[in-house]
Amino acid sequence: MINNLFKFFSYLFYFPFGFMTFLIIRIISPVKVIRFSFINSHRFGHFAQEWELFYQLNIRKKYNVVLLSFQRDISNKFLAKMIRRKIFILPSKFIKIIQLLNNSIFGNIDHEFKFHDLVYDASFNKKNILKNNKPSLDFTKEEIIHGNNILKLFRSKKIVGMIIRDEKYFSLGSKIKDFNNARNSNIDDFILGIKYLEKKGYTVFRMGKTVKNKMKYTSPNIIDYANSKIRSDFMDLFLIKNCKFFISTGCGLDSVAMLFRKPILYINYMGCTVITYGTNRDLFAYKKLLNKKTRKYLSLSDIIKNNLGDIVSKNHLKKKNIDVVELSDFEIKNIIKEMEKFYQHKKYTKIQKIFELKYRNLVSENKELKKKIGNLNIVASHEFLKNNTSFLK
């Protein structure tokens, strides 16, 4: 009851300001369209990815969005703090009033910008905006000193960040049951690859806000950061900013690596047309799709032409008589070994060039995918392609 009263009076406080702003927006709209929006702050991946894409395009006056607010829930408060240093953020209730008025008969849909639409705007790929421009966010000198003091606790001259998506990915503040998601993987399948990096002198941080299982293997060089006392919104960002490359099975934190332009290994990745935005130093190795009737693995052509490239539900795939097959721990180790060399030298092999051309041709034949993906370079792992020759048939 008290919370509802507080909410009512807080909206009442902002209403005059929101109403006046809405009137000004509508009055000047024939001359200039002023847009407002909510940044998708409730999901970390969307928060980081959509902010970076928006900033890089909006500074070129593409969207003319000048009234911005976060949503009520903020997934990473330190990321919000960094964004506030770049742009003025208004109270969410103020923007909500403008939104409600704009949705009335007096409004105009052109005034509201949908942040999630950035996911389907491929113009930044065509212009190589992420590749050719520096990250929008950075740490202050004081923050760098603070972060480095924490890293002194570890053998952290060379850092690799790693996020392995599991069933607990949606558990915080969500009613979604995530057990059926084919993007989930088992952290134990990555131990051989982690040990390889340890031998090469890296300190590996297993990241995440909430995870299903603790790591079975840890050492002074292998840190289960997700279950450690040093995990914080600040360190989530600082570790990724300072890593040599990032390993992900496909979830929110890899968007932070994208924001900071870190090379990313997408491994045991599900969905060959699920959009990612990064650089040509990223590497992909996919889960395999097995046709249960023919007992043959689906090729890249099969997947894209049958619109299976963005399906991540195991139940959905089972209805189509398709099983999802994980990469083995030995495959994962060899692909991580490849990435450790690839991010430094970025040399493409013949089979990788064949994949890149085939992928681009398949995308260009599909109008929807062409609009969504644009000219984004997708580089598949040489090890993955070498051991799965049917994928390119």
C-alpha positions in Angstrom: 0.0 0.0 0.0 2.8 2.4 1.0 4.8 1.5 -2.2 1.8 2.1 -4.4 1.2 5.5 -2.8 4.8 6.5 -3.2 4.7 5.4 -6.9 1.5 7.4 -7.4 2.9 10.6 -5.9 6.2 10.3 -7.7 4.4 10.0 -11.1 2.3 13.0 -10.0 5.5 15.0 -9.3 6.9 14.3 -12.8 3.7 14.7 -14.7 3.8 18.5 -15.3 7.4 18.3 -16.5 6.6 15.3 -18.7 3.5 17.0 -20.1 5.3 20.2 -21.0 8.2 18.3 -22.6 5.7 16.3 -24.7 4.0 19.5 -25.9 7.3 21.0 -26.9 8.2 17.8 -28.8 4.9 17.9 -30.7 5.0 21.6 -31.4 8.5 21.5 -33.0 8.0 18.1 -34.7 7.3 19.7 -38.2 10.7 21.2 -38.0 12.7 18.6 -36.1 11.7 15.2 -34.7 12.8 14.8 -31.1 12.9 11.2 -30.0 12.9 9.5 -26.6 13.8 6.0 -25.5 14.4 3.6 -22.7 17.8 1.9 -22.7 17.3 -1.9 -22.2 19.1 -2.0 -18.9 17.3 -5.0 -17.4 19.4 -7.6 -19.3 23.2 -7.2 -19.2 23.8 -8.4 -22.8 21.2 -6.1 -24.3 22.4 -3.3 -22.0 26.0 -3.4 -23.2 25.4 -4.3 -26.9 22.5 -2.0 -27.6 24.2 0.9 -25.9 27.4 0.6 -27.9 25.6 0.2 -31.2 23.4 3.2 -30.4 26.3 5.4 -29.3 28.4 4.6 -32.4 25.5 5.4 -34.7 23.8 8.2 -32.8 27.0 10.3 -32.6 26.7 10.4 -36.4 23.2 11.9 -36.0 21.5 8.8 -37.3 18.7 8.6 -34.7 18.3 12.1 -33.1 17.5 10.6 -29.8 18.1 13.1 -27.0 15.8 12.0 -24.1 17.1 8.8 -22.6 16.4 6.8 -19.5 17.2 3.4 -18.1 14.5 0.9 -17.4 13.5 0.4 -13.8 15.7 -2.6 -13.4 19.5 -2.2 -14.0 21.4 -5.4 -14.5 24.8 -3.8 -14.0 25.0 -0.6 -12.0 28.6 0.1 -12.9 27.8 0.0 -16.6 25.0 2.5 -15.9 27.5 4.7 -14.1 29.9 4.6 -17.1 27.1 5.5 -19.5 26.0 8.4 -17.3 29.5 9.8 -17.9 28.8 9.9 -21.6 25.2 11.1 -21.8 22.6 12.7 -19.6 20.1 10.1 -18.3 16.6 11.3 -17.2 14.4 9.7 -14.5 12.5 6.7 -15.9 9.1 8.0 -14.6 9.7 11.3 -16.5 10.2 9.4 -19.8 7.3 7.0 -18.9 4.9 9.9 -18.8 6.1 11.1 -22.2 5.7 7.6 -23.5 2.1 7.3 -22.2 1.2 10.7 -23.8 2.9 9.7 -27.0 0.9 6.5 -27.1 -2.4 8.5 -26.9 -4.3 10.0 -29.8 -2.1 13.1 -29.6 1.2 11.2 -30.1 3.3 10.0 -33.0 5.2 6.7 -33.1 8.1 8.4 -34.9 9.0 10.0 -31.6 9.8 6.8 -29.7 13.0 4.9 -30.5 13.0 1.2 -29.8 16.5 0.2 -28.5 15.9 -3.4 -29.4 15.5 -2.5 -33.1 19.3 -1.9 -33.1 19.6 -5.7 -33.2 18.1 -5.6 -36.7 20.0 -2.6 -38.0 22.9 -3.9 -40.0 24.2 -0.5 -41.2 27.0 -0.6 -38.6 28.3 -3.8 -40.2 28.3 -2.3 -43.7 30.3 0.7 -42.4 32.6 -1.4 -40.1 31.7 1.1 -37.3 32.8 -1.2 -34.5 36.0 -2.1 -36.2 37.0 1.4 -37.1 36.0 3.3 -33.9 37.1 3.2 -30.3 34.9 1.9 -27.5 32.5 4.5 -26.1 33.3 3.7 -22.5 36.5 3.6 -20.4 37.6 3.6 -16.8 39.0 6.6 -14.9 42.5 6.6 -13.5 41.2 5.9 -10.0 39.1 3.0 -11.2 42.1 1.5 -13.1 44.2 1.7 -9.9 41.4 0.0 -7.9 40.9 -2.8 -10.4 44.7 -3.4 -10.7 45.0 -3.7 -6.9 42.4 -6.5 -7.0 44.2 -8.2 -9.8 47.4 -8.2 -7.8 45.7 -11.0 -5.8 46.1 -13.3 -8.8 48.7 -14.3 -11.3 47.1 -12.0 -13.9 49.7 -10.9 -16.4 47.6 -12.5 -19.2 43.9 -12.8 -18.6 41.3 -14.8 -20.4 37.6 -14.3 -19.4 35.2 -17.1 -19.9 31.4 -17.4 -19.6 29.7 -20.8 -20.0 25.9 -20.5 -20.2 23.9 -22.9 -18.0 20.4 -23.5 -16.7 20.8 -20.8 -14.0 21.3 -18.1 -16.6 17.7 -16.8 -16.2 17.3 -17.6 -12.5 17.8 -14.1 -11.1 14.6 -12.1 -11.1 13.0 -14.3 -13.8 10.3 -16.9 -14.0 11.6 -18.3 -17.2 12.6 -22.0 -17.1 15.8 -22.4 -19.1 16.4 -26.1 -19.0 15.3 -26.6 -22.5 17.7 -24.1 -24.1 20.2 -25.6 -26.4 22.7 -22.8 -25.7 23.5 -24.2 -22.3 26.7 -26.1 -21.8 28.6 -28.0 -19.0 31.6 -26.1 -17.5 33.4 -29.4 -16.9 33.7 -30.0 -20.7 36.0 -27.0 -20.8 38.5 -28.1 -18.2 41.0 -29.6 -20.7 41.0 -26.3 -22.7 41.4 -24.3 -19.5 44.4 -26.4 -18.4 46.0 -25.7 -21.8 45.7 -22.0 -21.3 47.1 -22.4 -17.8 50.2 -24.1 -19.2 50.6 -21.2 -21.7 50.8 -18.7 -18.8 47.2 -17.3 -18.7 45.0 -16.7 -15.7 41.5 -17.8 -16.6 38.5 -16.3 -14.9 35.3 -18.3 -15.1 32.7 -15.5 -15.0 28.9 -15.1 -14.4 26.5 -13.6 -11.9 24.8 -16.9 -11.0 25.9 -20.3 -12.2 24.7 -23.9 -11.7 27.9 -25.6 -10.6 31.2 -24.7 -9.1 34.2 -25.6 -11.2 35.7 -29.0 -10.4 39.2 -27.8 -11.2 40.7 -24.6 -9.8 44.2 -23.4 -9.2 46.1 -20.1 -8.6 45.7 -19.6 -12.4 42.1 -20.9 -12.8 39.7 -18.6 -10.8 36.0 -19.5 -10.3 35.3 -15.8 -10.2 31.5 -16.4 -10.5 31.6 -18.0 -7.0 34.2 -15.7 -5.5 34.0 -12.8 -3.0 35.6 -10.4 -5.5 32.7 -10.7 -8.0 31.1 -7.3 -8.5 29.5 -5.2 -11.2 32.7 -3.2 -11.5 35.0 -6.3 -11.8 32.7 -7.9 -14.4 33.6 -5.0 -16.7 37.2 -4.5 -15.6 38.2 -8.1 -16.1 36.8 -8.2 -19.6 38.4 -4.9 -20.5 41.8 -6.3 -19.4 41.5 -9.8 -21.0 43.5 -10.9 -24.0 40.5 -12.6 -25.4 37.1 -13.9 -24.3 35.5 -17.3 -24.4 31.7 -17.6 -24.6 29.1 -20.1 -25.4 26.7 -17.2 -26.3 25.2 -15.0 -23.6 25.2 -11.5 -22.1 28.8 -11.0 -21.1 30.2 -11.5 -24.5 28.4 -8.2 -25.4 30.8 -6.5 -22.9 33.7 -8.1 -24.7 32.3 -6.7 -28.0 31.9 -3.3 -26.4 35.6 -3.3 -25.4 36.6 -4.7 -28.8 38.0 -7.9 -27.4 38.5 -11.0 -29.6 35.8 -13.5 -28.8 35.8 -17.3 -29.2 32.2 -18.4 -29.5 32.5 -22.1 -28.8 29.8 -24.8 -28.4 27.7 -22.0 -30.0 24.1 -22.5 -30.9 22.5 -20.7 -33.8 24.7 -19.9 -36.9 22.4 -17.0 -37.8 22.0 -15.7 -34.3 23.3 -12.2 -34.6 26.6 -11.2 -32.9 28.6 -8.0 -33.5 32.3 -7.9 -33.1 35.4 -7.9 -35.1 37.1 -10.2 -37.6 39.2 -11.5 -34.8 36.2 -13.5 -33.5 36.0 -17.2 -34.1 33.0 -19.5 -34.1 32.7 -23.2 -33.4 29.1 -24.5 -33.4 27.1 -27.3 -31.7 26.1 -29.9 -34.3 22.6 -30.7 -35.5 21.9 -34.4 -36.1 19.0 -35.6 -38.3 17.7 -38.6 -36.3 16.1 -40.2 -39.4 19.2 -40.1 -41.7 21.7 -40.1 -38.8 23.6 -37.4 -40.7 24.7 -34.0 -39.5 23.1 -31.0 -41.0 25.2 -28.8 -43.2 25.4 -25.0 -43.1 23.2 -25.0 -46.2 20.6 -27.3 -44.6 20.5 -25.1 -41.5 20.1 -21.7 -43.2 17.8 -22.8 -46.0 15.4 -24.6 -43.6 15.4 -21.5 -41.2 17.0 -23.5 -38.4 19.9 -21.0 -37.8 18.2 -19.1 -34.9 16.3 -22.0 -33.2 17.7 -22.6 -29.7 14.9 -24.7 -28.2 15.7 -28.4 -27.9 12.0 -29.3 -27.9 11.4 -27.3 -31.0 14.3 -29.1 -32.7 13.1 -32.5 -31.5 9.8 -32.0 -33.2 11.8 -31.7 -36.4 13.6 -34.9 -35.5 16.9 -33.1 -34.8 19.2 -33.7 -31.9 21.8 -31.2 -30.6 25.3 -32.7 -30.3 27.8 -30.9 -28.0 31.5 -30.5 -28.9 33.7 -33.0 -27.0 36.2 -31.8 -24.4 39.0 -32.7 -26.8 37.4 -30.7 -29.6 37.0 -27.8 -27.2 40.6 -28.0 -26.1 41.9 -27.9 -29.7 39.6 -25.0 -30.6 40.8 -23.0 -27.6 44.3 -23.8 -28.6 43.6 -22.5 -32.1 42.1 -19.3 -30.7 45.1 -18.6 -28.5 47.1 -18.3 -31.7 44.4 -16.8 -33.9 43.7 -13.7 -31.8 47.4 -12.7 -32.1 48.0 -13.4 -35.8 44.6 -13.6 -37.5 45.6 -15.8 -40.4 42.8 -17.5 -42.4 43.2 -21.0 -43.7 41.8 -22.1 -47.1 38.9 -23.9 -45.4 38.0 -20.8 -43.4 37.9 -18.8 -46.6 35.6 -21.3 -48.2 33.2 -21.2 -45.2 33.2 -17.4 -45.2 32.3 -17.2 -48.8 29.6 -19.9 -48.5 28.1 -18.2 -45.4 28.0 -14.8 -47.2 26.3 -16.4 -50.3 23.7 -18.2 -48.2 22.9 -15.0 -46.3 22.6 -12.9 -49.5 20.0 -15.4 -50.9 17.8 -14.7 -47.9 16.3 -11.2 -47.8 15.5 -11.3 -44.1 19.0 -12.5 -43.2 20.6 -10.0 -45.5 18.8 -7.2 -43.8 19.6 -8.5 -40.3 23.2 -9.6 -40.8 24.5 -7.3 -43.5 28.2 -7.7 -44.4 29.2 -9.0 -41.0 32.3 -11.3 -41.3 31.8 -14.7 -39.7 35.0 -16.7 -39.3 34.6 -20.3 -38.3 37.2 -22.3 -36.4 39.6 -24.2 -38.7 39.6 -27.1 -36.2 35.8 -27.2 -36.2 35.6 -27.2 -40.0 38.5 -29.7 -40.4 36.7 -32.2 -38.1 33.2 -31.6 -39.5 33.6 -31.6 -43.2 29.9 -32.3 -43.8 29.2 -28.9 -42.4 30.4 -27.3 -45.7 28.6 -29.6 -48.1 
